[in-house]
Amino acid sequence: MDIIRRPLLVALTTLLGAALIACGDDTKKDAASAKPAATLKGDGFSVEMPGKPKRQVLTAPTAAGPLPVTAYITEGGDEGYSMSVLKVPKGGRFDLDGAIQGAAANVNGSPKDRSQTSYQGYPARDARITNAADKNGNKGTVFARVILAEGRVFQLQFVTGGGNVKSAPAAYTRFVSSLRIG
């Protein structure tokens, strides 16, 4: 039985590349959090995200082989939001703690404030990843929730400029709380 550990932030790498490059440039679009929320309806879930999320299908390398990840990304200013869904292959297991660790390693960041929780009765992990870096060396902080539910992994992420931001905006809390699975 394969354990899938590191697909968490293939979408985050894309998100960080776009959002962190914008850091320090006040001429960019308004902050993503300031945009009106839109309800995104996917296959077996709905979530409210600021702005108009762009859908991308990415490929994540995993222990079980390459797997498709559907990501929805919205960004503005030095912020970005991402909601991703990965289907766990039959017979596979998913390591939530390994996903957080892999996410941090993927962006050369440090996982902080990790907590084991549940969401709508499903196992979940929350984390803050500090000093996340994009390919240009821009630093940011990532707030992430990973949920294992009904054979899928739901990944909700917020990234902002600044290597050690202590708390996410209220819009992030509304975002993660708006996810409906089923």
C-alpha positions as CSV (number, residue, x, y, z in Angstrom):
1,M,0.0,0.0,0.0
2,D,1.5,3.3,-1.1
3,I,1.7,6.3,1.2
4,I,1.2,9.5,-0.7
5,R,3.2,12.2,1.1
6,R,4.2,15.2,-1.0
7,P,1.5,16.2,-3.5
8,L,0.3,18.9,-1.2
9,L,1.8,21.9,-2.6
10,V,2.5,21.4,-6.3
11,A,-0.4,24.0,-6.5
12,L,1.3,26.0,-3.7
13,T,4.5,26.3,-5.7
14,T,2.6,27.8,-8.6
15,L,0.8,30.1,-6.2
16,L,3.9,31.2,-4.4
17,G,5.6,31.9,-7.7
18,A,2.9,34.3,-8.6
19,A,2.0,35.8,-5.2
20,L,5.5,36.3,-3.9
21,I,6.8,37.9,-7.0
22,A,4.2,40.6,-6.4
23,C,5.5,41.3,-2.9
24,G,6.7,44.9,-2.4
25,D,5.0,46.2,-5.6
26,D,2.1,48.4,-4.5
27,T,1.1,49.0,-8.1
28,K,-0.2,45.5,-8.4
29,K,-3.9,44.5,-8.1
30,D,-5.8,45.0,-4.9
31,A,-5.2,42.4,-2.2
32,A,-7.0,39.1,-2.9
33,S,-8.7,39.3,0.5
34,A,-10.3,42.5,-0.4
35,K,-12.1,41.0,-3.5
36,P,-15.7,39.8,-3.1
37,A,-16.0,36.1,-2.5
38,A,-17.4,33.7,-5.2
39,T,-18.8,30.3,-4.5
40,L,-16.9,27.6,-6.4
41,K,-18.7,24.4,-7.0
42,G,-16.6,21.3,-7.8
43,D,-17.0,17.6,-8.0
44,G,-18.4,16.8,-4.5
45,F,-17.5,20.1,-2.8
46,S,-18.1,23.8,-2.7
47,V,-16.0,26.6,-1.3
48,E,-16.1,30.4,-1.2
49,M,-12.9,32.1,-2.6
50,P,-12.1,35.7,-3.0
51,G,-12.0,37.0,-6.6
52,K,-12.4,34.7,-9.7
53,P,-10.4,31.6,-9.1
54,K,-8.5,30.2,-12.1
55,R,-8.7,26.4,-12.5
56,Q,-5.6,24.4,-13.3
57,V,-4.9,20.7,-13.5
58,L,-1.4,19.9,-12.4
59,T,0.5,16.7,-12.0
60,A,1.9,15.8,-8.6
61,P,4.7,13.3,-8.2
62,T,3.8,10.8,-5.5
63,A,4.9,7.4,-4.2
64,A,2.0,5.9,-6.1
65,G,3.2,7.6,-9.3
66,P,2.1,10.9,-10.9
67,L,-1.4,12.0,-9.9
68,P,-3.6,14.9,-11.2
69,V,-4.3,17.7,-8.8
70,T,-7.1,20.1,-9.7
71,A,-6.2,23.6,-8.3
72,Y,-8.2,26.8,-8.1
73,I,-6.1,29.9,-7.5
74,T,-6.9,33.5,-7.0
75,E,-4.3,36.2,-6.2
76,G,-3.9,39.9,-5.8
77,G,-1.3,42.2,-4.4
78,D,1.0,40.1,-2.2
79,E,-1.6,37.6,-1.4
80,G,-2.9,34.4,-3.0
81,Y,-5.4,31.7,-2.2
82,S,-5.4,28.1,-3.5
83,M,-7.9,25.2,-3.1
84,S,-6.7,21.9,-4.5
85,V,-8.2,18.5,-4.7
86,L,-6.3,15.2,-5.2
87,K,-8.0,11.8,-5.5
88,V,-6.1,9.1,-3.5
89,P,-5.6,6.0,-5.6
90,K,-7.5,2.8,-4.5
91,G,-5.4,1.0,-1.9
92,G,-3.4,4.2,-1.2
93,R,-3.0,6.0,2.1
94,F,-2.3,9.7,2.6
95,D,0.0,11.0,5.3
96,L,-1.4,14.4,6.5
97,D,1.7,15.2,8.6
98,G,3.9,14.2,5.8
99,A,2.0,16.5,3.5
100,I,2.7,19.5,5.7
101,Q,6.3,18.5,6.0
102,G,6.6,18.0,2.3
103,A,4.9,21.4,1.6
104,A,7.4,23.2,3.8
105,A,10.3,21.4,2.1
106,N,8.9,22.2,-1.3
107,V,9.2,25.9,-0.7
108,N,12.3,25.8,1.6
109,G,10.1,26.9,4.5
110,S,9.7,25.9,8.1
111,P,6.4,24.3,9.3
112,K,5.2,26.1,12.5
113,D,2.0,26.0,14.5
114,R,1.0,22.6,13.3
115,S,-2.1,21.2,14.7
116,Q,-4.1,18.0,14.3
117,T,-7.8,18.7,13.9
118,S,-10.9,17.5,12.1
119,Y,-13.2,19.2,9.7
120,Q,-16.8,18.0,9.1
121,G,-15.7,14.8,10.9
122,Y,-12.7,14.2,8.6
123,P,-9.1,14.2,9.8
124,A,-7.2,17.4,9.0
125,R,-4.0,19.3,9.7
126,D,-3.5,23.1,10.0
127,A,-0.1,24.7,9.7
128,R,1.7,27.9,9.2
129,I,4.8,27.7,7.0
130,T,7.4,30.5,7.5
131,N,10.1,31.7,5.2
132,A,8.6,30.1,2.2
133,A,10.6,31.1,-0.9
134,D,9.8,31.3,-4.5
135,K,12.3,30.7,-7.3
136,N,13.4,34.4,-7.1
137,G,14.1,34.3,-3.3
138,N,10.9,36.3,-2.3
139,K,9.8,35.3,1.2
140,G,6.3,34.6,2.3
141,T,4.2,32.9,4.9
142,V,1.8,30.1,4.1
143,F,-1.3,29.2,6.1
144,A,-2.6,25.7,5.1
145,R,-5.3,23.2,5.9
146,V,-5.2,19.7,4.5
147,I,-8.2,17.4,4.9
148,L,-8.6,13.7,4.0
149,A,-12.2,13.0,3.1
150,E,-14.0,10.4,1.0
151,G,-10.9,9.2,-0.8
152,R,-9.8,12.8,-1.6
153,V,-7.3,15.3,-0.2
154,F,-8.6,18.9,0.0
155,Q,-5.9,21.5,0.4
156,L,-6.7,25.1,1.3
157,Q,-3.9,27.6,1.3
158,F,-3.2,31.3,1.8
159,V,0.1,32.9,1.1
160,T,1.2,36.4,1.9
161,G,4.4,38.4,1.6
162,G,6.6,38.5,4.7
163,G,8.6,35.5,5.9
164,N,7.0,35.3,9.4
165,V,3.5,36.6,9.4
166,K,1.9,35.5,12.7
167,S,-1.8,35.3,11.7
168,A,-3.8,35.0,8.5
169,P,-6.5,37.5,7.6
170,A,-10.2,36.9,8.6
171,A,-10.8,36.2,4.9
172,Y,-8.7,33.0,5.2
173,T,-10.8,31.8,8.2
174,R,-13.9,32.4,6.1
175,F,-12.4,30.6,3.2
176,V,-11.4,27.4,5.1
177,S,-14.7,27.4,7.0
178,S,-16.7,27.7,3.8
179,L,-15.6,24.4,2.4
180,R,-18.5,21.9,2.1
181,I,-17.6,18.3,1.3
182,G,-20.2,15.8,0.0
